[in-house]
Amino acid sequence: MKKLSDDELSVDDLIGLGGHSARKSYYPALQQKVVELEAERNRYKWLFENAFHGIFQADTRGRIQKANAALARICATESAEQLEEGLYFAALLQGGEEEFHSIRESLLTEGPLYLYETRIRQSDGRLIDVSMNLLLRPDDDDPIIEGFVADITRRMEMQNRVLADNEALEQRVRERTAELTTLNSRLFEEIAEREQAEREMARARDVAETANLSKDKYLAAASHDLLQPMNAARLLVSALRERELPTYEGDLVERVHLALSGAEHLLSDLLDISKLDQNAVKPDYQAFSVRQLLFNLEAEFQPIAEEAGIELKFRAPDVAVLSDMRLLSRILRNLIGNAIRYTDQGRVLVALRKRRGELLIEVWDTGQGIPEEKRQEIFKEFQQLGRRPGRNGGVGLGLAIVERIARVLDYTIRVDSIENQGSRFSFQVPVSDQDVPVRSFMAGVQTESGLEGTDILVIDNEPEVLVSMKALLDGWGCRVTTAAGVEQALEALEGPPSIILADYHLDDDATGTAAVEALREHFRSVLPAAILTADRSSEIRRLLRELELPVLNKPVKPSKLRALIQHLAESQPLPRA
């Protein structure tokens, strides 16, 4: 059989279809396979040429054998053929031959490289960032390096921008942190300074409170020590006023009486202002009849109003209120006194009306009125609308005391006024449900003493007060015994006195209440007694009320003292139980 040369061999011969019968049997199927292979080849060729990522093939020396259009676009060349014309892969790498040898060594020893990031040089020399997947495909003669290249320049720019932004943000954070650290340091310094200031303020407050306590103690002592001699002087002058004196001497005594009255009012006002400003005045709430209060005020101010030519009227229902009787009385006393002082002619009306569980108290006058711009100023210290000729104008503390007492009692003082027509001061007081009887020794004031022959024991540790009290009471026809304490009183007395008038603070820490109790115990009788004191504290008033002992504050006004003695003289001594 003749041997065919290679040139004489056909495809049919190679695949065993050289015979006619064989070709007839297998050719259609084979032809179909060839068509499918061609279509597959064309599909892969289309994918290769139109792929988004760059694709290339190179030998192990790095010479590019095949490249697609995407790689040409990435390398900024006109066509893929330019890359295939003897271009080496190392020429594209930023690291050149050294980087290519490292890649090849990794492929030969370790296998494929995935997501290998590097930079390649475009045709114009510009470097761009790429990510490559590289693998080594075996071949009969020489392995083939196949690479897939993706341009990540935008991603790297964004990444670098993000890194730059992060760095800028971190820088801002560092700067802000530094600022906050500085601010915190300043804040800590301010806090430390504030704490130091608070400590200093606390020390200053403690010093001030200590000073206030000392001041309160001093004022308490001063009020007693100052009012005691003034009380003695007032009593002596009152005793002189009730005697027949030559005209000139009588005029001098009257002038001394007015001077002492002014000094007494000023001293009393200053002490009250000081106590109110020191929060030393605590209200002592109790139920009492308003008529009882008005009886006392009417007896006190009616002579003053008559002397000034002013008609003074009181209108009040028979009702009890819940308040501090002394403080409420002081408010009304100051308001009535002001109304009389600033009224040239006409009348002053004190009207009380029950309204929705409260008692509306009003003080009307027909005086000069108060300009609207001054209605707040009048409640300040030493503020006066003008001196009243011929009258005791005071020093401008009356309404300041009213405002402070109202604040203590939680009352609101309202002012309504029309210039040249008059004014109205009003406030409201809670009504009490208790039925309180009217008990007022001021109701029985008489022009004649009616005290002749009344045995009165006066106990006081001030000799001047004892002398002045004896002079005044002797003038009223009383039989007076004076003593500095219980023992001296018992030595001087021949029998039980009709009335005991005792100062509260005596020598050696003794008290007038203890002296009254000792004398009642000695004589086995509840002798009528009253306490005369310069101590105006709430504690003393509460104690005396509990002991049911009447009290008069020094300096004692003779009219009130005489009314008190008349009231006590009507009381019959009761046997001691």
Helices and strands as residue ranges (DSSP letters): G 6-8, H 11-14, H 20-50, E 54-59, E 64-67, H 69-74, H 80-84, H 89-92, H 96-109, E 113-121, E 127-137, E 144-151, H 153-241, H 247-277, E 286-289, H 290-308, E 311-315, E 320-323, H 325-341, E 347-355, E 358-365, G 372-374, G 377-379, H 398-409, E 414-418, E 422-430, G 441-444, E 455-459, H 463-475, E 479-483, H 486-492, E 499-503, G 507-509, H 512-523, E 525-526, E 529-533, H 538-546, E 551-553, H 558-569, E 574-575
